[in-house]
Amino acid sequence: MVSLVLSSCSTKKDIIYFQNAKDFETIVDTDTFKAKLKVGDIVSIYVSTYDLDVTKPYNIIISNGTGGQLIDYLIDVDGNIDYPVLGKVKLVGLTVEEAKELFKKKFSEGQLLKDPVVIIRIQNFRVTVAGEVTSPGVYLVSGERVSILEALGMAGDLTIKGRRDNILVVRDFNGTKTYTRVDLTNKEVFNSPVYYLTQNDYVYVEPNNSSISNASGDSRIGTIISITSFILTTALIFVTRN
């Protein structure tokens, strides 16, 4: 029992984040990460100009019972959306800003709109956080990027049983999956290529040794109790008969 208790204890080194960060140390964020559009993304596109009447063909509204809602566009397996007047527009691999510039260029080249303002938003930006966190689940992101720390915060942070030095991020970009490990106990996490998550990333926090030890310890205790109960019962029967 003593060995089980000792094996289930977590040390301070196991649970403290950014352990090698020094007091008053300054880290300049030089990351210019911007989420890129993927196959399966759903985007909303709103176009505005001085004459709103000429933008009506591009801002299609559908009735939803409470008024109207701008239609969204799904990026198909070929990386395109089917957009009014322009037809097929390839968006896969572009950032939101690059997609805006592409639309402006197409409107200008076709002399369709003058000085248009294009607003594009990813409607299905979500990440999944699973494993040893307080509230595992799928979380919607309202902006265009979210850090792994923010995603873990949305999930209520790691439990005491979560391993902080080997968090797995699974990323899928148009059918190609990458697997990257992150160590939250090291300040180098800020330089990780997966520090900023992309839409539909999967974050998994594995259990630490204490959690595994507790599980196996509970199993061993149950076995010991069963064996002890069997021996005592057998002995009792033997004594009663004699």
GIBELSUL-V839659 format. One record per backbone hydrogen bond with DSSP energy under -1.0 kcal/mol. CO is the residue of the C=O (numbers start at 1). NH is the residue of the N-H. E is the energy in kcal/mol with one decimal. If there is no record, write none. Layout:
((CO NH E) (CO NH E))
This chain:
((1 5 -2.2) (2 6 -2.5) (3 7 -2.2) (4 8 -1.1) (11 14 -1.1) (12 16 -1.5) (18 21 -1.7) (22 25 -1.7) (37 93 -3.1) (38 41 -1.8) (41 75 -2.7) (42 123 -3.3) (43 73 -2.9) (44 121 -1.9) (46 119 -2.9) (48 117 -3.3) (55 58 -1.5) (55 59 -1.3) (60 71 -2.2) (62 69 -2.4) (69 62 -2.8) (73 43 -2.9) (75 40 -2.5) (76 79 -2.3) (79 91 -2.4) (79 92 -1.8) (80 76 -3.0) (81 89 -2.4) (83 87 -2.6) (84 86 -2.9) (87 83 -3.1) (89 81 -1.9) (91 94 -2.1) (94 37 -3.1) (95 99 -2.3) (96 100 -2.1) (97 101 -2.1) (98 102 -2.0) (99 103 -2.0) (100 104 -2.2) (101 105 -2.2) (102 106 -2.2) (103 107 -2.7) (104 108 -2.1) (105 109 -3.0) (106 110 -1.9) (107 112 -2.7) (108 111 -1.3) (117 48 -2.4) (119 46 -2.7) (121 44 -2.4) (125 141 -3.2) (126 200 -3.9) (127 139 -3.3) (128 203 -3.4) (129 137 -2.3) (130 205 -2.2) (131 133 -2.2) (132 159 -1.9) (137 129 -2.7) (139 127 -2.3) (146 197 -3.3) (147 151 -2.2) (148 152 -2.2) (149 153 -2.0) (150 154 -2.2) (151 155 -1.3) (152 157 -3.2) (153 156 -1.7) (155 135 -3.0) (157 134 -2.2) (159 162 -1.8) (161 208 -3.0) (164 184 -2.9) (167 182 -2.4) (168 204 -2.9) (169 180 -2.2) (170 202 -2.4) (171 178 -2.6) (173 176 -1.2) (176 173 -2.6) (178 171 -2.5) (180 169 -2.7) (182 167 -2.5) (183 186 -1.1) (184 18 -2.6) (185 19 -2.6) (186 189 -1.8) (187 190 -1.8) (188 191 -1.8) (189 192 -1.3) (192 195 -1.8) (195 148 -2.8) (198 201 -1.7) (201 128 -2.5) (202 170 -3.1) (203 130 -3.1) (204 168 -2.3) (205 132 -2.3) (206 163 -3.1) (208 212 -1.9) (209 213 -3.1) (210 214 -2.4) (211 215 -2.1) (212 216 -2.6) (213 217 -3.0) (214 218 -2.9) (215 219 -1.6) (216 220 -2.3) (217 221 -2.8) (218 222 -2.2) (219 223 -2.0) (220 224 -2.7) (221 225 -2.7) (222 226 -2.1) (223 227 -2.6) (224 228 -2.9) (225 229 -2.7) (226 230 -2.2) (227 231 -2.6) (228 232 -2.8) (229 233 -2.4) (230 234 -2.5) (231 235 -2.7) (232 236 -2.6) (233 237 -2.3) (234 238 -2.2) (235 239 -2.6) (236 240 -2.4) (237 241 -2.1) (238 242 -1.1))
